[in-house]
Amino acid sequence: MGIGAHVASRTIRRLSVLAVALVGVAGVTACEPLPPPEPGSVLVGCGQAGSRVTLTASSHLDPACVYAGFDIRTSGVTLDCQGAVVRSAPGAGGRGILVESPAGVMLTDVTIRNCKVEGFLNSIKFTRDGFRTLAQGEEYEHTTQRMLVEKTTVSGSRGVGIYVDGYVSDTTIQDTTIKNAGGSGIYLETGSRRSNVLRNNFLDNGFIENGPNGQAYTFNGLSLWFWGIGREGLSIDGSYENVVEDNVFLGNSAGGIFMYKNCGEYPDRDRYFERRYPSNDNRIARNTFIGGTNGVWVGSRMGENTLPMECTDPAYVDEPGKRVVLDYAADNEIVDNTFHEVTHGIRVEDDGNRIERNHFVGTGPTHHAIIVGTPYRSTILDHPVTGTVVADNVSDITGNPYPYRWVTEEADTTFTGNTALGQPVGWCQAPEPPRSIFVMAIAIAVAGPGGTPPATTPDLTQPAQPALPDCPAGT
């Protein structure tokens, strides 16, 4: 075995040990005895397990049964699964546990706990029927309050694991494990707000939707096949005033947390609605990120080519093969997080974000702690990333004495108290990190006969910032 293989093996062993140590932080452990159901709770017995059940009162399950699914449309309902499994039929769609109210009716105080939800399109979904037609200024007149998921395991969702839909408010997801979702582990949809995502494990999500195994796509009548970066553990898409604390992110396809605003994609599809709100004023604190290309990406679509998404937002770059729109993710706090072996720890492409007291650990110079800047908005609109605070961060990335960089342009940045390898350090310009050909797409090719994969798979290496020269003296 060569030196490089020894280093790689040692790194993998280190991450495996770290992962085992950290995964127990969140979620239900097997040895924890479950408390009894709350007084007055109704047993949903095995005789009802084979069909979908609508709950109108607090209920608990028989842990010996496997249940088909539940709908909750009444306030004040607690579903305590008592460790029972809620499982999708093979290949079936739908939602495992659906919490829903009409957009004009307030829903409050719904709790889901101690469940094991397997399969489904979305294992758990909170939504308001008819929210897409709400007029601006009226979205929150009858919004939700005190929605809670806790001590639950969500696995094998074909799409998103836990979906918090548009204009849903005050959802808490805590002490839960979300793993092996085909899309994002948790998705906070545009207009959702004030969610709390606390002490959860996000494990191995995002490898199917826009994933590296490829999928068919039709654009302008041409049958194509594309391979993508997959999805992230937590998507904050035009969702604001959320708190994300004390979670573990490990093995998610695209990375840990992406903050952005949907550009109004695919207007001719049934799911289209006007996206009105930015991903602003979120707090990302005390989380642990292990491995992957991107830990936290703020304004993750600011510099991306969104041409295949047919966005309704106006483009300021519109040329053959490329369409770029503005993204919105400002005034967020990213503080006291830890990043282990993450290629790009934190990327910042919008204004007024605070990046403080984070710790970065890595074993090679191709790992970078913080990158601030965005290309097209800076050069075409003369609007560089401005007002960023980068303060008191610590980097222990071996071989990278200057892990803090700005790209293209920056303005009015506060950079103070940051260290690398035990020494005070400044920052300087770096080349713009390489980007995918289209947003979330690594490679694209003409499909084979009948929309099948092409005979030859292209190089699927994800683009990343290479090792960089040291900053000039005095920076």
KESEPA-650838 format. One line per field, with one value per residue (C-alpha): residue in three letters; residue number from 1; z, x, y. Coordinates in nm, 3 decimals, padded with zeros to 5 digits, m for minus. Example, Ala and Ser with C-alpha at 12.3 -4.5 7.8 and 13.67 -1.06 7.14 Angstrom:
! KESEPA-650838
residu	(ALA | SER) $
num	(1 | 2) $
w	(00.780 | 00.714) $
u	(01.230 | 01.367) $
v	(m00.450 | m00.106) $
! end
This chain:
! KESEPA-650838
residu	(MET | GLY | ILE | GLY | ALA | HIS | VAL | ALA | SER | ARG | THR | ILE | ARG | ARG | LEU | SER | VAL | LEU | ALA | VAL | ALA | LEU | VAL | GLY | VAL | ALA | GLY | VAL | THR | ALA | CYS | GLU | PRO | LEU | PRO | PRO | PRO | GLU | PRO | GLY | SER | VAL | LEU | VAL | GLY | CYS | GLY | GLN | ALA | GLY | SER | ARG | VAL | THR | LEU | THR | ALA | SER | SER | HIS | LEU | ASP | PRO | ALA | CYS | VAL | TYR | ALA | GLY | PHE | ASP | ILE | ARG | THR | SER | GLY | VAL | THR | LEU | ASP | CYS | GLN | GLY | ALA | VAL | VAL | ARG | SER | ALA | PRO | GLY | ALA | GLY | GLY | ARG | GLY | ILE | LEU | VAL | GLU | SER | PRO | ALA | GLY | VAL | MET | LEU | THR | ASP | VAL | THR | ILE | ARG | ASN | CYS | LYS | VAL | GLU | GLY | PHE | LEU | ASN | SER | ILE | LYS | PHE | THR | ARG | ASP | GLY | PHE | ARG | THR | LEU | ALA | GLN | GLY | GLU | GLU | TYR | GLU | HIS | THR | THR | GLN | ARG | MET | LEU | VAL | GLU | LYS | THR | THR | VAL | SER | GLY | SER | ARG | GLY | VAL | GLY | ILE | TYR | VAL | ASP | GLY | TYR | VAL | SER | ASP | THR | THR | ILE | GLN | ASP | THR | THR | ILE | LYS | ASN | ALA | GLY | GLY | SER | GLY | ILE | TYR | LEU | GLU | THR | GLY | SER | ARG | ARG | SER | ASN | VAL | LEU | ARG | ASN | ASN | PHE | LEU | ASP | ASN | GLY | PHE | ILE | GLU | ASN | GLY | PRO | ASN | GLY | GLN | ALA | TYR | THR | PHE | ASN | GLY | LEU | SER | LEU | TRP | PHE | TRP | GLY | ILE | GLY | ARG | GLU | GLY | LEU | SER | ILE | ASP | GLY | SER | TYR | GLU | ASN | VAL | VAL | GLU | ASP | ASN | VAL | PHE | LEU | GLY | ASN | SER | ALA | GLY | GLY | ILE | PHE | MET | TYR | LYS | ASN | CYS | GLY | GLU | TYR | PRO | ASP | ARG | ASP | ARG | TYR | PHE | GLU | ARG | ARG | TYR | PRO | SER | ASN | ASP | ASN | ARG | ILE | ALA | ARG | ASN | THR | PHE | ILE | GLY | GLY | THR | ASN | GLY | VAL | TRP | VAL | GLY | SER | ARG | MET | GLY | GLU | ASN | THR | LEU | PRO | MET | GLU | CYS | THR | ASP | PRO | ALA | TYR | VAL | ASP | GLU | PRO | GLY | LYS | ARG | VAL | VAL | LEU | ASP | TYR | ALA | ALA | ASP | ASN | GLU | ILE | VAL | ASP | ASN | THR | PHE | HIS | GLU | VAL | THR | HIS | GLY | ILE | ARG | VAL | GLU | ASP | ASP | GLY | ASN | ARG | ILE | GLU | ARG | ASN | HIS | PHE | VAL | GLY | THR | GLY | PRO | THR | HIS | HIS | ALA | ILE | ILE | VAL | GLY | THR | PRO | TYR | ARG | SER | THR | ILE | LEU | ASP | HIS | PRO | VAL | THR | GLY | THR | VAL | VAL | ALA | ASP | ASN | VAL | SER | ASP | ILE | THR | GLY | ASN | PRO | TYR | PRO | TYR | ARG | TRP | VAL | THR | GLU | GLU | ALA | ASP | THR | THR | PHE | THR | GLY | ASN | THR | ALA | LEU | GLY | GLN | PRO | VAL | GLY | TRP | CYS | GLN | ALA | PRO | GLU | PRO | PRO | ARG | SER | ILE | PHE | VAL | MET | ALA | ILE | ALA | ILE | ALA | VAL | ALA | GLY | PRO | GLY | GLY | THR | PRO | PRO | ALA | THR | THR | PRO | ASP | LEU | THR | GLN | PRO | ALA | GLN | PRO | ALA | LEU | PRO | ASP | CYS | PRO | ALA | GLY | THR) $
num	(1 | 2 | 3 | 4 | 5 | 6 | 7 | 8 | 9 | 10 | 11 | 12 | 13 | 14 | 15 | 16 | 17 | 18 | 19 | 20 | 21 | 22 | 23 | 24 | 25 | 26 | 27 | 28 | 29 | 30 | 31 | 32 | 33 | 34 | 35 | 36 | 37 | 38 | 39 | 40 | 41 | 42 | 43 | 44 | 45 | 46 | 47 | 48 | 49 | 50 | 51 | 52 | 53 | 54 | 55 | 56 | 57 | 58 | 59 | 60 | 61 | 62 | 63 | 64 | 65 | 66 | 67 | 68 | 69 | 70 | 71 | 72 | 73 | 74 | 75 | 76 | 77 | 78 | 79 | 80 | 81 | 82 | 83 | 84 | 85 | 86 | 87 | 88 | 89 | 90 | 91 | 92 | 93 | 94 | 95 | 96 | 97 | 98 | 99 | 100 | 101 | 102 | 103 | 104 | 105 | 106 | 107 | 108 | 109 | 110 | 111 | 112 | 113 | 114 | 115 | 116 | 117 | 118 | 119 | 120 | 121 | 122 | 123 | 124 | 125 | 126 | 127 | 128 | 129 | 130 | 131 | 132 | 133 | 134 | 135 | 136 | 137 | 138 | 139 | 140 | 141 | 142 | 143 | 144 | 145 | 146 | 147 | 148 | 149 | 150 | 151 | 152 | 153 | 154 | 155 | 156 | 157 | 158 | 159 | 160 | 161 | 162 | 163 | 164 | 165 | 166 | 167 | 168 | 169 | 170 | 171 | 172 | 173 | 174 | 175 | 176 | 177 | 178 | 179 | 180 | 181 | 182 | 183 | 184 | 185 | 186 | 187 | 188 | 189 | 190 | 191 | 192 | 193 | 194 | 195 | 196 | 197 | 198 | 199 | 200 | 201 | 202 | 203 | 204 | 205 | 206 | 207 | 208 | 209 | 210 | 211 | 212 | 213 | 214 | 215 | 216 | 217 | 218 | 219 | 220 | 221 | 222 | 223 | 224 | 225 | 226 | 227 | 228 | 229 | 230 | 231 | 232 | 233 | 234 | 235 | 236 | 237 | 238 | 239 | 240 | 241 | 242 | 243 | 244 | 245 | 246 | 247 | 248 | 249 | 250 | 251 | 252 | 253 | 254 | 255 | 256 | 257 | 258 | 259 | 260 | 261 | 262 | 263 | 264 | 265 | 266 | 267 | 268 | 269 | 270 | 271 | 272 | 273 | 274 | 275 | 276 | 277 | 278 | 279 | 280 | 281 | 282 | 283 | 284 | 285 | 286 | 287 | 288 | 289 | 290 | 291 | 292 | 293 | 294 | 295 | 296 | 297 | 298 | 299 | 300 | 301 | 302 | 303 | 304 | 305 | 306 | 307 | 308 | 309 | 310 | 311 | 312 | 313 | 314 | 315 | 316 | 317 | 318 | 319 | 320 | 321 | 322 | 323 | 324 | 325 | 326 | 327 | 328 | 329 | 330 | 331 | 332 | 333 | 334 | 335 | 336 | 337 | 338 | 339 | 340 | 341 | 342 | 343 | 344 | 345 | 346 | 347 | 348 | 349 | 350 | 351 | 352 | 353 | 354 | 355 | 356 | 357 | 358 | 359 | 360 | 361 | 362 | 363 | 364 | 365 | 366 | 367 | 368 | 369 | 370 | 371 | 372 | 373 | 374 | 375 | 376 | 377 | 378 | 379 | 380 | 381 | 382 | 383 | 384 | 385 | 386 | 387 | 388 | 389 | 390 | 391 | 392 | 393 | 394 | 395 | 396 | 397 | 398 | 399 | 400 | 401 | 402 | 403 | 404 | 405 | 406 | 407 | 408 | 409 | 410 | 411 | 412 | 413 | 414 | 415 | 416 | 417 | 418 | 419 | 420 | 421 | 422 | 423 | 424 | 425 | 426 | 427 | 428 | 429 | 430 | 431 | 432 | 433 | 434 | 435 | 436 | 437 | 438 | 439 | 440 | 441 | 442 | 443 | 444 | 445 | 446 | 447 | 448 | 449 | 450 | 451 | 452 | 453 | 454 | 455 | 456 | 457 | 458 | 459 | 460 | 461 | 462 | 463 | 464 | 465 | 466 | 467 | 468 | 469 | 470 | 471 | 472 | 473 | 474 | 475) $
w	(00.000 | m00.100 | 00.122 | m00.024 | 00.044 | 00.402 | 00.453 | 00.298 | 00.510 | 00.826 | 00.741 | 00.678 | 01.008 | 01.187 | 01.040 | 01.118 | 01.483 | 01.500 | 01.338 | 01.583 | 01.872 | 01.744 | 01.604 | 01.956 | 02.032 | 01.861 | 01.821 | 02.025 | 02.156 | 02.162 | 02.538 | 02.630 | 02.784 | 02.633 | 02.872 | 02.871 | 02.642 | 02.777 | 02.982 | 02.765 | 02.459 | 02.239 | 02.121 | 01.743 | 01.744 | 01.495 | 01.341 | 01.194 | 01.097 | 00.738 | 00.628 | 00.652 | 00.968 | 01.027 | 01.388 | 01.558 | 01.915 | 02.081 | 02.000 | 02.053 | 01.861 | 01.934 | 01.879 | 01.754 | 01.444 | 01.116 | 01.017 | 00.672 | 00.754 | 00.933 | 00.859 | 01.126 | 01.057 | 01.411 | 01.666 | 01.997 | 01.863 | 01.979 | 01.789 | 02.010 | 01.802 | 02.106 | 01.874 | 01.611 | 01.240 | 00.984 | 00.649 | 00.287 | 00.057 | m00.197 | m00.465 | m00.325 | m00.300 | m00.060 | 00.292 | 00.593 | 00.846 | 00.694 | 00.910 | 00.709 | 00.747 | 00.498 | 00.439 | 00.606 | 00.923 | 01.201 | 01.320 | 01.656 | 01.905 | 01.698 | 01.824 | 01.658 | 01.875 | 01.911 | 01.551 | 01.293 | 00.952 | 00.650 | 00.278 | 00.133 | m00.087 | 00.228 | 00.555 | 00.745 | 00.591 | 00.736 | 00.488 | 00.445 | 00.168 | m00.076 | 00.044 | m00.313 | m00.371 | m00.061 | m00.142 | m00.033 | 00.317 | 00.405 | 00.420 | 00.799 | 00.906 | 00.991 | 01.006 | 01.220 | 01.576 | 01.796 | 01.553 | 01.700 | 01.582 | 01.841 | 01.919 | 01.578 | 01.302 | 00.938 | 00.678 | 00.310 | 00.191 | m00.188 | m00.178 | 00.121 | 00.465 | 00.662 | 00.456 | 00.610 | 00.338 | 00.237 | 00.505 | 00.781 | 01.106 | 01.440 | 01.363 | 01.593 | 01.484 | 01.761 | 01.881 | 01.553 | 01.293 | 00.923 | 00.701 | 00.345 | 00.200 | m00.179 | m00.157 | 00.126 | 00.479 | 00.593 | 00.355 | 00.484 | 00.192 | 00.077 | 00.320 | 00.609 | 00.915 | 01.276 | 01.267 | 01.524 | 01.406 | 01.720 | 01.811 | 01.503 | 01.293 | 00.916 | 00.766 | 00.402 | 00.245 | m00.105 | m00.341 | m00.571 | m00.650 | m00.894 | m00.773 | m00.895 | m01.045 | m01.307 | m01.437 | m01.754 | m01.836 | m02.133 | m02.226 | m02.538 | m02.669 | m02.639 | m02.437 | m02.202 | m01.915 | m01.631 | m01.324 | m01.024 | m00.685 | m00.517 | m00.230 | 00.106 | 00.458 | 00.532 | 00.266 | 00.380 | 00.070 | 00.115 | 00.478 | 00.750 | 01.124 | 01.182 | 01.454 | 01.362 | 01.660 | 01.788 | 01.485 | 01.322 | 00.941 | 00.801 | 00.452 | 00.281 | m00.096 | m00.169 | 00.180 | 00.511 | 00.497 | 00.184 | 00.218 | m00.093 | m00.246 | m00.512 | m00.841 | m00.945 | m01.113 | m01.373 | m01.404 | m01.620 | m01.349 | m01.095 | m00.796 | m00.911 | m00.693 | m00.650 | m00.422 | m00.216 | 00.075 | 00.123 | 00.349 | 00.596 | 00.971 | 01.036 | 01.321 | 01.252 | 01.575 | 01.745 | 01.465 | 01.359 | 00.991 | 00.891 | 00.540 | 00.207 | m00.036 | 00.129 | 00.496 | 00.498 | 00.170 | 00.205 | m00.117 | m00.278 | m00.614 | m00.645 | m00.892 | m01.043 | m01.395 | m01.356 | m01.727 | m01.715 | m01.427 | m01.647 | m01.361 | m01.354 | m01.160 | m01.395 | m01.516 | m01.515 | m01.712 | m02.008 | m02.293 | m02.493 | m02.247 | m01.933 | m01.719 | m01.376 | m01.132 | m00.795 | m00.483 | m00.135 | 00.197 | 00.407 | 00.774 | 00.895 | 01.193 | 01.152 | 01.487 | 01.704 | 01.451 | 01.392 | 01.048 | 01.010 | 00.669 | 00.479 | 00.148 | 00.167 | 00.526 | 00.481 | 00.154 | 00.167 | m00.142 | 00.007 | 00.241 | 00.613 | 00.734 | 01.061 | 01.061 | 01.413 | 01.640 | 01.405 | 01.416 | 01.104 | 01.108 | 00.799 | 00.678 | 00.356 | 00.176 | m00.052 | 00.248 | 00.302 | 00.600 | 00.472 | 00.120 | 00.081 | m00.257 | m00.566 | m00.933 | m01.160 | m00.915 | m00.829 | m01.182 | m01.377 | m01.117 | m00.927 | m00.608 | m00.428 | m00.111 | 00.158 | 00.534 | 00.623 | 00.972 | 00.988 | 01.348 | 01.598 | 01.380 | 01.436 | 01.161 | 01.216 | 00.851 | 00.797 | 00.509 | 00.471 | 00.667 | 00.492 | 00.490 | 00.486 | 00.137 | m00.056 | m00.425 | m00.709 | m00.481 | m00.126 | 00.054 | 00.411 | 00.559 | 00.927 | 00.955 | 01.304 | 01.555 | 01.317 | 01.356 | 01.148 | 01.279 | 01.608 | 01.454 | 01.393 | 01.022 | 00.764 | 00.440 | 00.074 | m00.267 | m00.424 | m00.762 | m00.784 | m00.695 | m01.000 | m01.050 | m01.207 | m01.564 | m01.435 | m01.083 | m00.906 | m01.228 | m01.255 | m01.615 | m01.892 | m02.214 | m02.483 | m02.355 | m02.514 | m02.701 | m02.523 | m02.266 | m02.131 | m01.989 | m02.246 | m02.319 | m02.165 | m01.824 | m01.811 | m01.536 | m01.225 | m01.008 | m00.815 | m00.875 | m00.571 | m00.481 | m00.517 | m00.286 | m00.297 | m00.263 | 00.062 | 00.107 | 00.045 | 00.350 | 00.546 | 00.469) $
u	(00.000 | 00.140 | 00.171 | m00.141 | m00.346 | m00.220 | m00.325 | m00.668 | m00.721 | m00.620 | m00.858 | m01.148 | m01.084 | m01.070 | m01.401 | m01.563 | m01.462 | m01.578 | m01.909 | m01.978 | m01.903 | m02.127 | m02.427 | m02.543 | m02.579 | m02.918 | m03.216 | m03.351 | m03.107 | m03.212 | m03.169 | m03.391 | m03.719 | m04.016 | m04.244 | m04.609 | m04.854 | m05.013 | m05.332 | m05.641 | m05.448 | m05.642 | m05.479 | m05.476 | m05.457 | m05.327 | m05.671 | m05.633 | m05.269 | m05.328 | m05.512 | m05.448 | m05.594 | m05.713 | m05.646 | m05.884 | m05.761 | m05.430 | m05.338 | m05.066 | m04.965 | m04.890 | m04.514 | m04.572 | m04.757 | m04.649 | m04.881 | m04.975 | m04.986 | m05.168 | m05.338 | m05.373 | m05.600 | m05.713 | m05.542 | m05.425 | m05.342 | m05.037 | m04.930 | m04.703 | m04.589 | m04.429 | m04.154 | m04.391 | m04.303 | m04.499 | m04.396 | m04.477 | m04.587 | m04.311 | m04.299 | m04.595 | m04.588 | m04.761 | m04.677 | m04.622 | m04.755 | m04.935 | m05.018 | m05.248 | m05.501 | m05.687 | m05.494 | m05.772 | m05.789 | m05.531 | m05.377 | m05.196 | m05.031 | m04.964 | m04.694 | m04.536 | m04.299 | m04.128 | m04.198 | m04.000 | m04.118 | m03.984 | m04.021 | m04.294 | m04.227 | m04.210 | m04.201 | m04.347 | m04.502 | m04.653 | m04.860 | m05.154 | m05.392 | m05.429 | m05.126 | m05.013 | m05.312 | m05.265 | m05.225 | m04.909 | m04.960 | m05.217 | m04.988 | m04.969 | m05.320 | m05.408 | m05.064 | m04.963 | m04.834 | m04.645 | m04.584 | m04.339 | m04.151 | m03.927 | m03.742 | m03.824 | m03.632 | m03.713 | m03.546 | m03.557 | m03.783 | m03.793 | m03.798 | m03.754 | m03.749 | m03.936 | m04.105 | m04.214 | m04.424 | m04.492 | m04.615 | m04.599 | m04.477 | m04.337 | m04.228 | m03.976 | m03.787 | m03.564 | m03.376 | m03.454 | m03.252 | m03.315 | m03.128 | m03.113 | m03.368 | m03.353 | m03.376 | m03.292 | m03.319 | m03.532 | m03.672 | m03.791 | m03.998 | m04.023 | m04.226 | m04.199 | m04.061 | m03.946 | m03.869 | m03.637 | m03.408 | m03.236 | m03.010 | m03.083 | m02.871 | m02.865 | m02.711 | m02.650 | m02.931 | m02.969 | m02.820 | m03.124 | m03.273 | m03.027 | m02.787 | m02.458 | m02.622 | m02.787 | m03.139 | m03.327 | m03.423 | m03.591 | m03.494 | m03.623 | m03.746 | m03.404 | m03.372 | m03.077 | m02.915 | m02.754 | m02.552 | m02.568 | m02.427 | m02.745 | m02.905 | m02.800 | m02.893 | m03.097 | m03.246 | m03.343 | m03.523 | m03.668 | m03.735 | m03.648 | m03.598 | m03.515 | m03.285 | m03.060 | m02.854 | m02.660 | m02.717 | m02.478 | m02.437 | m02.259 | m02.243 | m02.507 | m02.455 | m02.427 | m02.330 | m02.472 | m02.690 | m02.775 | m02.953 | m03.110 | m03.434 | m03.607 | m03.588 | m03.946 | m03.854 | m04.061 | m04.362 | m04.553 | m04.561 | m04.840 | m04.615 | m04.518 | m04.601 | m04.458 | m04.153 | m04.166 | m03.926 | m03.548 | m03.352 | m03.267 | m03.215 | m03.141 | m02.918 | m02.685 | m02.502 | m02.307 | m02.358 | m02.102 | m02.028 | m01.828 | m01.687 | m01.830 | m01.780 | m01.978 | m02.060 | m02.277 | m02.340 | m02.506 | m02.671 | m02.592 | m02.751 | m02.616 | m02.345 | m02.505 | m02.634 | m03.010 | m03.091 | m03.253 | m03.483 | m03.676 | m03.688 | m03.943 | m03.709 | m03.545 | m03.198 | m02.907 | m02.694 | m02.891 | m02.686 | m02.666 | m02.622 | m02.628 | m02.892 | m02.812 | m03.058 | m03.011 | m03.024 | m03.120 | m02.972 | m02.868 | m02.815 | m02.769 | m02.558 | m02.321 | m02.147 | m01.972 | m01.993 | m01.729 | m01.622 | m01.421 | m01.270 | m01.514 | m01.370 | m01.541 | m01.641 | m01.849 | m01.925 | m02.085 | m02.245 | m02.485 | m02.462 | m02.457 | m02.378 | m02.189 | m01.934 | m01.792 | m01.610 | m01.629 | m01.364 | m01.228 | m01.023 | m00.874 | m00.582 | m00.483 | m00.438 | m00.737 | m00.964 | m01.069 | m01.238 | m01.426 | m01.478 | m01.656 | m01.761 | m01.970 | m01.873 | m02.147 | m02.324 | m01.988 | m01.864 | m02.188 | m02.398 | m02.104 | m02.249 | m01.984 | m02.065 | m02.070 | m02.095 | m01.967 | m01.826 | m01.552 | m01.436 | m01.261 | m01.267 | m01.007 | m00.860 | m00.654 | m00.634 | m00.298 | m00.103 | m00.329 | m00.190 | m00.428 | m00.769 | m00.978 | m01.020 | m01.228 | m01.302 | m01.382 | m01.458 | m01.566 | m01.665 | m01.700 | m01.586 | m01.493 | m01.208 | m01.064 | m00.933 | m00.906 | m00.628 | m00.484 | m00.255 | m00.225 | m00.121 | m00.308 | m00.375 | m00.518 | m00.695 | m00.645 | m00.795 | m00.825 | m00.952 | m01.326 | m01.400 | m01.493 | m01.865 | m02.084 | m02.206 | m02.561 | m02.698 | m02.660 | m02.536 | m02.188 | m02.221 | m02.480 | m02.499 | m02.746 | m02.946 | m02.936 | m03.228 | m03.558 | m03.407 | m03.169 | m02.826 | m02.554 | m02.312 | m02.024 | m02.035 | m01.839 | m01.603 | m01.816 | m01.554 | m01.719 | m01.548 | m01.369 | m01.115 | m00.763 | m00.469 | m00.380 | m00.055 | 00.008 | m00.127 | 00.128 | 00.317 | 00.126 | m00.223) $
v	(00.000 | 00.342 | 00.649 | 00.809 | 00.496 | 00.485 | 00.849 | 00.788 | 00.476 | 00.660 | 00.947 | 00.708 | 00.529 | 00.864 | 00.977 | 00.642 | 00.661 | 01.022 | 00.936 | 00.654 | 00.889 | 01.166 | 00.981 | 00.899 | 01.270 | 01.293 | 01.066 | 00.778 | 00.520 | 00.156 | 00.123 | 00.418 | 00.298 | 00.478 | 00.665 | 00.558 | 00.738 | 01.053 | 01.012 | 00.980 | 00.859 | 00.613 | 00.288 | 00.235 | m00.143 | m00.396 | m00.433 | m00.084 | m00.113 | m00.222 | 00.091 | 00.462 | 00.617 | 00.974 | 01.077 | 01.322 | 01.263 | 01.184 | 00.824 | 00.565 | 00.255 | m00.108 | m00.151 | m00.507 | m00.380 | m00.219 | 00.067 | 00.201 | 00.574 | 00.855 | 01.187 | 01.457 | 01.754 | 01.835 | 02.060 | 01.918 | 01.570 | 01.372 | 01.059 | 00.848 | 00.552 | 00.383 | 00.257 | 00.113 | 00.119 | 00.321 | 00.172 | 00.242 | m00.036 | m00.115 | 00.152 | 00.346 | 00.724 | 00.955 | 01.064 | 00.845 | 01.094 | 01.393 | 01.695 | 01.921 | 02.199 | 02.419 | 02.742 | 02.942 | 02.730 | 02.749 | 02.421 | 02.409 | 02.174 | 01.863 | 01.624 | 01.319 | 01.115 | 00.778 | 00.672 | 00.474 | 00.593 | 00.404 | 00.473 | 00.697 | 00.999 | 01.213 | 01.024 | 01.323 | 01.633 | 01.952 | 02.150 | 02.390 | 02.291 | 02.582 | 02.780 | 02.848 | 03.077 | 03.295 | 03.664 | 03.841 | 03.980 | 03.712 | 03.409 | 03.389 | 03.491 | 03.129 | 02.971 | 02.674 | 02.689 | 02.442 | 02.157 | 01.900 | 01.590 | 01.427 | 01.104 | 00.961 | 00.784 | 00.865 | 00.644 | 00.552 | 00.834 | 00.841 | 01.220 | 01.451 | 01.291 | 01.561 | 01.834 | 02.167 | 02.327 | 02.687 | 02.932 | 02.669 | 02.826 | 02.715 | 02.359 | 02.190 | 01.877 | 01.747 | 01.439 | 01.264 | 01.073 | 01.139 | 00.896 | 00.764 | 01.006 | 01.024 | 01.405 | 01.642 | 01.509 | 01.805 | 02.068 | 02.406 | 02.534 | 02.894 | 03.103 | 02.860 | 03.033 | 03.000 | 02.631 | 02.477 | 02.196 | 02.069 | 01.775 | 01.565 | 01.329 | 01.382 | 01.067 | 00.967 | 01.170 | 01.309 | 01.048 | 01.002 | 01.347 | 01.507 | 01.243 | 01.095 | 00.784 | 01.003 | 01.049 | 01.134 | 01.492 | 01.661 | 02.017 | 02.197 | 01.863 | 01.699 | 01.378 | 01.415 | 01.232 | 01.419 | 01.335 | 01.566 | 01.642 | 01.515 | 01.703 | 01.837 | 01.727 | 02.041 | 02.272 | 02.622 | 02.744 | 03.093 | 03.003 | 03.248 | 03.306 | 02.940 | 02.800 | 02.505 | 02.391 | 02.089 | 01.863 | 01.613 | 01.606 | 01.301 | 01.151 | 01.367 | 01.381 | 01.756 | 01.870 | 01.984 | 02.299 | 02.503 | 02.840 | 02.993 | 03.119 | 02.915 | 03.103 | 03.021 | 02.697 | 02.511 | 02.748 | 02.498 | 02.232 | 02.179 | 02.252 | 02.601 | 02.900 | 03.247 | 03.246 | 03.566 | 03.529 | 03.504 | 03.272 | 03.548 | 03.574 | 03.207 | 03.090 | 02.794 | 02.709 | 02.429 | 02.177 | 01.916 | 01.851 | 01.543 | 01.497 | 01.610 | 01.897 | 02.179 | 02.226 | 02.542 | 02.726 | 03.068 | 03.188 | 02.855 | 02.949 | 03.303 | 03.207 | 02.897 | 02.845 | 02.785 | 02.756 | 02.407 | 02.513 | 02.763 | 03.015 | 03.298 | 03.531 | 03.784 | 03.690 | 03.933 | 03.687 | 03.555 | 03.417 | 03.094 | 02.808 | 03.023 | 03.193 | 03.340 | 03.501 | 03.665 | 03.452 | 03.572 | 03.455 | 03.755 | 03.838 | 03.482 | 03.372 | 03.075 | 03.037 | 02.778 | 02.495 | 02.225 | 02.098 | 01.776 | 01.694 | 01.918 | 02.044 | 02.386 | 02.451 | 02.767 | 02.946 | 03.292 | 03.451 | 03.708 | 04.005 | 04.074 | 03.721 | 03.660 | 03.375 | 03.347 | 03.100 | 02.803 | 02.530 | 02.360 | 02.037 | 01.873 | 01.664 | 01.836 | 02.171 | 02.111 | 02.168 | 02.531 | 02.691 | 02.998 | 03.137 | 03.473 | 03.614 | 03.556 | 03.603 | 03.741 | 03.971 | 04.129 | 04.190 | 04.248 | 04.431 | 04.583 | 04.433 | 04.227 | 04.035 | 04.301 | 04.336 | 03.988 | 03.936 | 03.668 | 03.663 | 03.434 | 03.125 | 02.850 | 02.633 | 02.319 | 02.214 | 02.049 | 02.202 | 02.507 | 02.804 | 03.047 | 02.876 | 03.197 | 03.348 | 03.597 | 03.552 | 03.795 | 04.093 | 04.171 | 04.491 | 04.612 | 04.280 | 04.260 | 04.009 | 03.977 | 03.727 | 03.431 | 03.172 | 02.889 | 02.615 | 02.803 | 03.136 | 03.463 | 03.487 | 03.726 | 03.655 | 03.727 | 03.669 | 03.325 | 03.209 | 03.152 | 02.785 | 02.579 | 02.530 | 02.268 | 02.315 | 02.374 | 02.411 | 02.074 | 01.905 | 01.756 | 01.635 | 01.615 | 01.411 | 01.307 | 01.012 | 00.669 | 00.510 | 00.557 | 00.792 | 00.529 | 00.622 | 00.694 | 00.413 | 00.608 | 00.775 | 01.104 | 01.210 | 01.271 | 01.436 | 01.718 | 02.053 | 02.194 | 02.461 | 02.315 | 02.378 | 02.750 | 02.945 | 03.128 | 03.478 | 03.756 | 03.884 | 04.144 | 04.016) $
! end
